[in-house]
Amino acid sequence: MDMIPVVIPVASVATLATQLLEEIGKAIAAGRRFREQYRRLKKNLEILKPKLDRLPANNNDALVSKLREGIVLIEQCSKVSRWNPKLWKYSRRLKKLDEEINGLNVTLMKEHLEKLASKKSGIRSPAFSAVLSHTKKAFEVQSRILVTRRRSGPTSHGHGSGSKR
C-alpha cells in the first residue's frame, strides 16, 4: 500500500507569533479565566514580535514548535470549565509559556548586543563598551531571576496557607 506524503506548510515564526497574539486577544475578549496571565503573555509577546520578524528563516524549528504549542494551549485554556479541578495545571502551563517567551526575549537581546559589540560592527567607543557591559550584567541578573522563579514554583498568596480572611 502506497502512502501519500502529507505536505504540511511551514509557517514562519512571525506568522505563528501573530496567530498566537490573535488567540490571546480572542481569549481576553471572551472574558474567560486566566485573564491576567493572558495580558502578561500578550505584553511579552508584543515586545518579542519585532525581533521575531527579523529572525532568519533557518534553524527555528524549536521556536516554531513552541509557538504552535502556545496556540494550542491558549485554545485549550479558553475551553476549560471554571469547575475543572485542574485549572491550576493550565495556569502553570501559561506561566511556563510566558517565562519561555520572556527568556527568549532576553536571549535575542543579548545576541543583538553581542553582534553590535563585535569588531565587525565598528562601534568601539569607551562609552559604548561601558553601556554594553552594564546591559550584559542586567540581562544576567534577569536570567537568574527567571531561573529562580522557575525553581521556586507557584506562590500561594495566602490561599490554603491556613490564614483566615
Accessible surface in RSA format (square Angstrom, percent):
REM  Atomic radii and reference values for relative SASA: ProtOr
REM  Chains: A
REM  Algorithm: Lee & Richards
REM  Probe-radius: 1.40
REM  Slices: 20
REM RES _ NUM      All-atoms   Total-Side   Main-Chain    Non-polar    All polar
REM                ABS   REL    ABS   REL    ABS   REL    ABS   REL    ABS   REL
RES MET A   1   229.60 118.9 149.01  98.6  80.59 191.9 128.30 109.1 101.29 134.2
RES ASP A   2   142.10  99.5 116.93 116.4  25.17  59.5  35.95  84.6 106.15 105.9
RES MET A   3   169.87  88.0 143.10  94.7  26.78  63.8 112.50  95.7  57.37  76.0
RES ILE A   4   151.24  86.1 135.35 100.8  15.88  38.3 136.72  98.5  14.52  39.4
RES PRO A   5   112.37  81.9  91.97  83.8  20.39  74.1 103.20  85.2   9.17  57.0
RES VAL A   6   126.09  83.0  97.08  87.9  29.01  69.9 100.61  87.4  25.48  69.1
RES VAL A   7   132.11  86.9 107.54  97.4  24.57  59.2 111.02  96.5  21.09  57.2
RES ILE A   8   122.49  69.7 108.34  80.7  14.16  34.1 108.94  78.4  13.55  36.8
RES PRO A   9   107.03  78.0  96.36  87.8  10.68  38.8 104.28  86.1   2.76  17.1
RES VAL A  10   140.68  92.6 108.91  98.6  31.77  76.5 110.29  95.8  30.39  82.4
RES ALA A  11    24.87  22.9  15.99  24.7   8.87  20.2  23.74  33.4   1.13   3.0
RES SER A  12    60.57  51.2  47.77  63.7  12.81  29.5  52.11 111.0   8.46  11.9
RES VAL A  13    10.13   6.7   7.58   6.9   2.54   6.1   7.58   6.6   2.54   6.9
RES ALA A  14    26.30  24.2  24.98  38.5   1.32   3.0  25.29  35.6   1.01   2.7
RES THR A  15    64.72  46.0  59.61  60.4   5.12  12.2  40.57  54.5  24.16  36.5
RES LEU A  16     5.79   3.2   5.79   4.1   0.00   0.0   5.79   4.1   0.00   0.0
RES ALA A  17     0.00   0.0   0.00   0.0   0.00   0.0   0.00   0.0   0.00   0.0
RES THR A  18    49.14  34.9  49.14  49.8   0.00   0.0  42.63  57.3   6.50   9.8
RES GLN A  19    75.79  42.4  74.98  54.8   0.81   1.9  21.50  45.8  54.29  41.2
RES LEU A  20     0.00   0.0   0.00   0.0   0.00   0.0   0.00   0.0   0.00   0.0
RES LEU A  21    28.22  15.7  24.81  17.8   3.40   8.6  25.09  17.6   3.13   8.4
RES GLU A  22    98.33  56.5  89.05  67.4   9.28  22.1  38.31  74.1  60.02  49.0
RES GLU A  23    30.68  17.6  29.90  22.6   0.78   1.9   1.27   2.5  29.41  24.0
RES ILE A  24     0.00   0.0   0.00   0.0   0.00   0.0   0.00   0.0   0.00   0.0
RES GLY A  25    24.79  30.6   0.00   N/A  24.79  30.6  20.04  55.0   4.75  10.6
RES LYS A  26   130.88  63.9 121.01  74.2   9.88  23.5  84.60  76.1  46.28  49.3
RES ALA A  27     3.77   3.5   0.73   1.1   3.05   6.9   2.57   3.6   1.20   3.2
RES ILE A  28    30.40  17.3  29.35  21.9   1.05   2.5  30.00  21.6   0.40   1.1
RES ALA A  29    89.40  82.2  50.89  78.5  38.51  87.6  61.63  86.8  27.77  73.6
RES ALA A  30    57.54  52.9  21.31  32.9  36.23  82.4  33.74  47.5  23.80  63.0
RES GLY A  31    46.35  57.2   0.00   N/A  46.35  57.2  14.59  40.0  31.75  71.1
RES ARG A  32   105.81  44.4  97.44  49.7   8.38  19.9   9.59  13.1  96.23  58.3
RES ARG A  33    67.37  28.3  57.88  29.5   9.49  22.6  39.72  54.3  27.65  16.8
RES PHE A  34    27.05  13.5  10.35   6.4  16.70  43.5  18.33  11.1   8.72  25.0
RES ARG A  35    92.95  39.0  90.30  46.0   2.65   6.3  28.05  38.3  64.90  39.3
RES GLU A  36   108.81  62.5 105.86  80.1   2.95   7.0  52.39 101.3  56.42  46.1
RES GLN A  37    28.82  16.1  26.90  19.7   1.92   4.6  13.61  29.0  15.22  11.5
RES TYR A  38     0.27   0.1   0.27   0.2   0.00   0.0   0.27   0.2   0.00   0.0
RES ARG A  39   115.88  48.7 110.17  56.2   5.71  13.6  39.27  53.7  76.61  46.4
RES ARG A  40   103.93  43.6  98.92  50.4   5.01  11.9  42.95  58.7  60.97  37.0
RES LEU A  41     0.52   0.3   0.52   0.4   0.00   0.0   0.52   0.4   0.00   0.0
RES LYS A  42    69.25  33.8  69.25  42.5   0.00   0.0  22.21  20.0  47.04  50.1
RES LYS A  43   120.78  58.9 119.15  73.1   1.63   3.9  65.45  58.9  55.33  58.9
RES ASN A  44    16.46  11.3  16.43  15.9   0.03   0.1   0.29   0.7  16.16  15.6
RES LEU A  45     0.00   0.0   0.00   0.0   0.00   0.0   0.00   0.0   0.00   0.0
RES GLU A  46    86.87  49.9  74.41  56.3  12.47  29.7  28.82  55.8  58.05  47.4
RES ILE A  47    85.21  48.5  74.27  55.3  10.94  26.4  81.09  58.4   4.12  11.2
RES LEU A  48     0.36   0.2   0.36   0.3   0.00   0.0   0.36   0.3   0.00   0.0
RES LYS A  49    41.34  20.2  41.34  25.4   0.00   0.0  26.83  24.2  14.51  15.5
RES PRO A  50    66.76  48.7  63.23  57.6   3.53  12.8  65.80  54.3   0.96   5.9
RES LYS A  51    33.10  16.1  29.22  17.9   3.88   9.2  21.13  19.0  11.97  12.8
RES LEU A  52     3.54   2.0   0.00   0.0   3.54   8.9   0.00   0.0   3.54   9.5
RES ASP A  53    77.51  54.3  48.73  48.5  28.78  68.1  24.63  58.0  52.88  52.7
RES ARG A  54   166.31  69.8 136.12  69.4  30.19  71.9  76.82 105.0  89.48  54.2
RES LEU A  55    47.34  26.4  28.35  20.3  19.00  47.8  29.21  20.5  18.13  48.8
RES PRO A  56    87.30  63.6  75.75  69.1  11.55  42.0  87.23  72.0   0.07   0.4
RES ALA A  57   105.85  97.3  69.54 107.3  36.31  82.6  77.63 109.3  28.22  74.7
RES ASN A  58    98.00  67.6  85.57  82.7  12.44  29.9  38.87  93.6  59.13  57.2
RES ASN A  59   144.03  99.3 106.32 102.7  37.71  90.8  32.15  77.4 111.88 108.1
RES ASN A  60    22.56  15.6  18.49  17.9   4.07   9.8   6.66  16.0  15.90  15.4
RES ASP A  61   121.91  85.4 114.93 114.4   6.98  16.5  38.21  89.9  83.70  83.5
RES ALA A  62    85.09  78.2  68.98 106.4  16.11  36.6  77.16 108.7   7.93  21.0
RES LEU A  63    25.81  14.4  20.55  14.7   5.26  13.2  24.15  17.0   1.65   4.4
RES VAL A  64    19.48  12.8  19.48  17.6   0.00   0.0  19.48  16.9   0.00   0.0
RES SER A  65    51.52  43.5  46.60  62.2   4.92  11.3  28.46  60.6  23.06  32.3
RES LYS A  66    62.36  30.4  61.94  38.0   0.42   1.0  38.53  34.7  23.83  25.4
RES LEU A  67     1.95   1.1   1.95   1.4   0.00   0.0   1.95   1.4   0.00   0.0
RES ARG A  68    93.22  39.1  91.92  46.9   1.31   3.1  42.02  57.4  51.20  31.0
RES GLU A  69    91.41  52.5  84.94  64.3   6.47  15.4  43.75  84.6  47.66  38.9
RES GLY A  70     0.78   1.0   0.00   N/A   0.78   1.0   0.78   2.1   0.00   0.0
RES ILE A  71    21.45  12.2  21.45  16.0   0.00   0.0  21.45  15.4   0.00   0.0
RES VAL A  72    74.06  48.7  74.05  67.0   0.01   0.0  74.05  64.3   0.01   0.0
RES LEU A  73     8.13   4.5   8.13   5.8   0.00   0.0   8.13   5.7   0.00   0.0
RES ILE A  74     0.80   0.5   0.80   0.6   0.00   0.0   0.80   0.6   0.00   0.0
RES GLU A  75    66.24  38.0  65.03  49.2   1.21   2.9  16.55  32.0  49.69  40.6
RES GLN A  76    70.75  39.6  65.51  47.9   5.24  12.5  26.88  57.2  43.87  33.3
RES CYS A  77     0.04   0.0   0.00   0.0   0.04   0.1   0.00   0.0   0.04   0.0
RES SER A  78    25.65  21.7  23.44  31.3   2.21   5.1  11.60  24.7  14.05  19.7
RES LYS A  79   166.35  81.2 135.71  83.3  30.64  73.0  89.15  80.2  77.21  82.2
RES VAL A  80    10.44   6.9   4.46   4.0   5.98  14.4   9.46   8.2   0.98   2.7
RES SER A  81    57.71  48.8  46.95  62.7  10.76  24.8  45.74  97.4  11.97  16.8
RES ARG A  82   155.45  65.3 139.22  71.0  16.23  38.6  37.24  50.9 118.21  71.6
RES TRP A  83   195.98  78.6 173.90  84.2  22.08  51.8 157.94  84.2  38.05  61.7
RES ASN A  84    46.68  32.2  36.76  35.5   9.92  23.9   9.07  21.8  37.61  36.4
RES PRO A  85   116.48  84.9  87.50  79.8  28.97 105.3 100.64  83.1  15.84  98.4
RES LYS A  86   106.14  51.8 106.14  65.1   0.00   0.0  58.74  52.9  47.40  50.5
RES LEU A  87    44.19  24.6  43.91  31.4   0.28   0.7  44.01  30.9   0.18   0.5
RES TRP A  88   133.51  53.6 124.63  60.3   8.88  20.9 116.06  61.9  17.45  28.3
RES LYS A  89    79.98  39.0  79.65  48.9   0.34   0.8  40.66  36.6  39.32  41.9
RES TYR A  90    47.73  22.3  47.73  27.2   0.00   0.0   8.70   6.5  39.03  48.1
RES SER A  91    33.79  28.5  33.67  44.9   0.12   0.3  12.19  26.0  21.60  30.3
RES ARG A  92   117.67  49.4 113.16  57.7   4.51  10.7  42.89  58.6  74.78  45.3
RES ARG A  93   109.05  45.8 105.41  53.7   3.63   8.7  42.61  58.2  66.44  40.3
RES LEU A  94     2.01   1.1   0.74   0.5   1.27   3.2   0.78   0.5   1.23   3.3
RES LYS A  95    69.72  34.0  66.95  41.1   2.78   6.6  51.74  46.6  17.99  19.2
RES LYS A  96   117.17  57.2 116.35  71.4   0.82   1.9  62.52  56.3  54.64  58.2
RES LEU A  97     7.91   4.4   6.53   4.7   1.38   3.5   7.48   5.3   0.44   1.2
RES ASP A  98    15.27  10.7  15.27  15.2   0.00   0.0   3.40   8.0  11.87  11.8
RES GLU A  99    16.24   9.3  15.36  11.6   0.88   2.1   9.19  17.8   7.05   5.8
RES GLU A 100    48.30  27.7  39.69  30.0   8.62  20.5  28.22  54.6  20.08  16.4
RES ILE A 101     5.24   3.0   4.48   3.3   0.76   1.8   5.24   3.8   0.00   0.0
RES ASN A 102    28.02  19.3  27.94  27.0   0.08   0.2   0.84   2.0  27.18  26.3
RES GLY A 103    14.59  18.0   0.00   N/A  14.59  18.0  13.16  36.1   1.42   3.2
RES LEU A 104    44.33  24.7  39.69  28.4   4.64  11.7  42.72  30.0   1.61   4.3
RES ASN A 105    18.34  12.6  17.75  17.2   0.59   1.4   2.93   7.0  15.41  14.9
RES VAL A 106     8.11   5.3   7.13   6.5   0.99   2.4   8.08   7.0   0.04   0.1
RES THR A 107    63.91  45.5  62.91  63.8   1.00   2.4  39.20  52.7  24.71  37.3
RES LEU A 108    21.91  12.2  17.76  12.7   4.15  10.4  17.76  12.5   4.15  11.2
RES MET A 109    60.29  31.2  60.06  39.7   0.23   0.5  50.06  42.6  10.23  13.5
RES LYS A 110    59.34  28.9  58.69  36.0   0.65   1.6  23.17  20.9  36.17  38.5
RES GLU A 111    95.61  54.9  89.28  67.5   6.33  15.1  38.13  73.8  57.48  46.9
RES HIS A 112    88.74  48.5  84.16  58.5   4.58  11.7  56.54  58.3  32.20  37.5
RES LEU A 113    23.97  13.4  23.97  17.2   0.00   0.0  23.97  16.8   0.00   0.0
RES GLU A 114    84.68  48.6  77.38  58.5   7.31  17.4  24.32  47.0  60.36  49.3
RES LYS A 115   153.07  74.7 144.98  89.0   8.09  19.3  95.36  85.8  57.71  61.5
RES LEU A 116    56.64  31.5  56.34  40.3   0.30   0.8  56.64  39.8   0.00   0.0
RES ALA A 117     8.77   8.1   8.09  12.5   0.68   1.5   8.18  11.5   0.58   1.5
RES SER A 118    41.43  35.0  31.78  42.4   9.64  22.2  36.91  78.6   4.52   6.3
RES LYS A 119   175.28  85.5 154.33  94.7  20.95  49.9  98.96  89.1  76.32  81.3
RES LYS A 120   199.40  97.3 161.56  99.1  37.84  90.1 114.08 102.7  85.32  90.9
RES SER A 121    48.43  40.9  13.53  18.1  34.90  80.4  25.20  53.7  23.23  32.5
RES GLY A 122    60.76  74.9   0.00   N/A  60.76  74.9  31.44  86.3  29.31  65.7
RES ILE A 123    71.61  40.8  67.61  50.4   4.00   9.6  71.61  51.6   0.00   0.0
RES ARG A 124   131.62  55.3 102.98  52.5  28.64  68.2  57.29  78.3  74.33  45.0
RES SER A 125    51.79  43.8  45.43  60.6   6.37  14.7  42.01  89.5   9.79  13.7
RES PRO A 126   116.37  84.8 104.12  94.9  12.25  44.5 111.52  92.1   4.85  30.1
RES ALA A 127    73.20  67.3  62.14  95.9  11.06  25.2  71.38 100.5   1.82   4.8
RES PHE A 128    42.28  21.2  37.38  23.2   4.90  12.8  41.66  25.3   0.62   1.8
RES SER A 129    43.80  37.0  38.68  51.6   5.12  11.8  31.30  66.7  12.50  17.5
RES ALA A 130    63.54  58.4  49.78  76.8  13.77  31.3  58.52  82.4   5.02  13.3
RES VAL A 131    93.77  61.7  91.36  82.7   2.41   5.8  93.72  81.4   0.04   0.1
RES LEU A 132    13.42   7.5  12.21   8.7   1.21   3.0  13.42   9.4   0.00   0.0
RES SER A 133    50.76  42.9  44.62  59.6   6.14  14.1  30.17  64.2  20.59  28.8
RES HIS A 134   131.40  71.8 128.34  89.2   3.06   7.8  84.95  87.5  46.45  54.1
RES THR A 135    34.57  24.6  33.11  33.6   1.46   3.5  22.74  30.5  11.83  17.9
RES LYS A 136    66.96  32.7  66.96  41.1   0.00   0.0  28.37  25.5  38.59  41.1
RES LYS A 137   129.52  63.2 128.46  78.8   1.07   2.5  76.83  69.2  52.70  56.1
RES ALA A 138    52.82  48.6  40.06  61.8  12.76  29.0  47.98  67.6   4.84  12.8
RES PHE A 139    28.84  14.4  28.79  17.8   0.04   0.1  28.84  17.5   0.00   0.0
RES GLU A 140    77.66  44.6  75.25  56.9   2.41   5.7  19.39  37.5  58.27  47.6
RES VAL A 141    71.14  46.8  71.05  64.3   0.09   0.2  71.05  61.7   0.09   0.2
RES GLN A 142    65.15  36.4  64.45  47.1   0.71   1.7  20.75  44.2  44.41  33.7
RES SER A 143    36.01  30.4  34.64  46.2   1.37   3.1  28.26  60.2   7.75  10.9
RES ARG A 144   145.28  61.0 142.99  72.9   2.29   5.5  71.80  98.1  73.48  44.5
RES ILE A 145    78.28  44.5  76.63  57.1   1.65   4.0  78.28  56.4   0.00   0.0
RES LEU A 146     7.58   4.2   7.58   5.4   0.00   0.0   7.58   5.3   0.00   0.0
RES VAL A 147    56.45  37.1  56.20  50.9   0.25   0.6  56.45  49.0   0.00   0.0
RES THR A 148    83.43  59.3  82.44  83.6   0.99   2.4  60.94  81.9  22.49  34.0
RES ARG A 149   124.65  52.3 122.68  62.5   1.98   4.7  32.33  44.2  92.32  56.0
RES ARG A 150   111.48  46.8  84.85  43.3  26.63  63.4  47.69  65.2  63.79  38.7
RES ARG A 151   196.38  82.5 159.68  81.4  36.69  87.4  64.06  87.6 132.31  80.2
RES SER A 152    82.51  69.7  44.73  59.7  37.78  87.0  45.22  96.3  37.29  52.2
RES GLY A 153    21.26  26.2   0.00   N/A  21.26  26.2  19.34  53.1   1.92   4.3
RES PRO A 154    99.12  72.2  77.63  70.8  21.49  78.1  78.44  64.8  20.68 128.6
RES THR A 155    92.51  65.8  69.97  70.9  22.54  53.7  71.00  95.4  21.51  32.5
RES SER A 156    63.68  53.8  46.23  61.7  17.45  40.2  37.18  79.2  26.51  37.1
RES HIS A 157   147.09  80.4 116.34  80.9  30.75  78.7  89.89  92.6  57.20  66.6
RES GLY A 158    33.99  41.9   0.00   N/A  33.99  41.9  22.16  60.8  11.83  26.5
RES HIS A 159   115.18  63.0 101.88  70.8  13.30  34.0  67.01  69.1  48.18  56.1
RES GLY A 160    88.53 109.2   0.00   N/A  88.53 109.2  43.11 118.3  45.42 101.7
RES SER A 161    72.36  61.1  32.28  43.1  40.08  92.3  39.48  84.1  32.88  46.1
RES GLY A 162    71.07  87.6   0.00   N/A  71.07  87.6  44.46 122.0  26.61  59.6
RES SER A 163    74.74  63.2  46.23  61.7  28.51  65.7  47.65 101.5  27.09  38.0
RES LYS A 164   199.07  97.1 163.05 100.0  36.03  85.8 110.36  99.3  88.71  94.5
RES ARG A 165   234.95  98.6 157.08  80.1  77.87 185.4 108.20 147.9 126.75  76.8
END  Absolute sums over single chains surface
CHAIN  1 A    11740.4       9829.7       1910.7       7072.4       4667.9
END  Absolute sums over all chains
TOTAL         11740.4       9829.7       1910.7       7072.4       4667.9
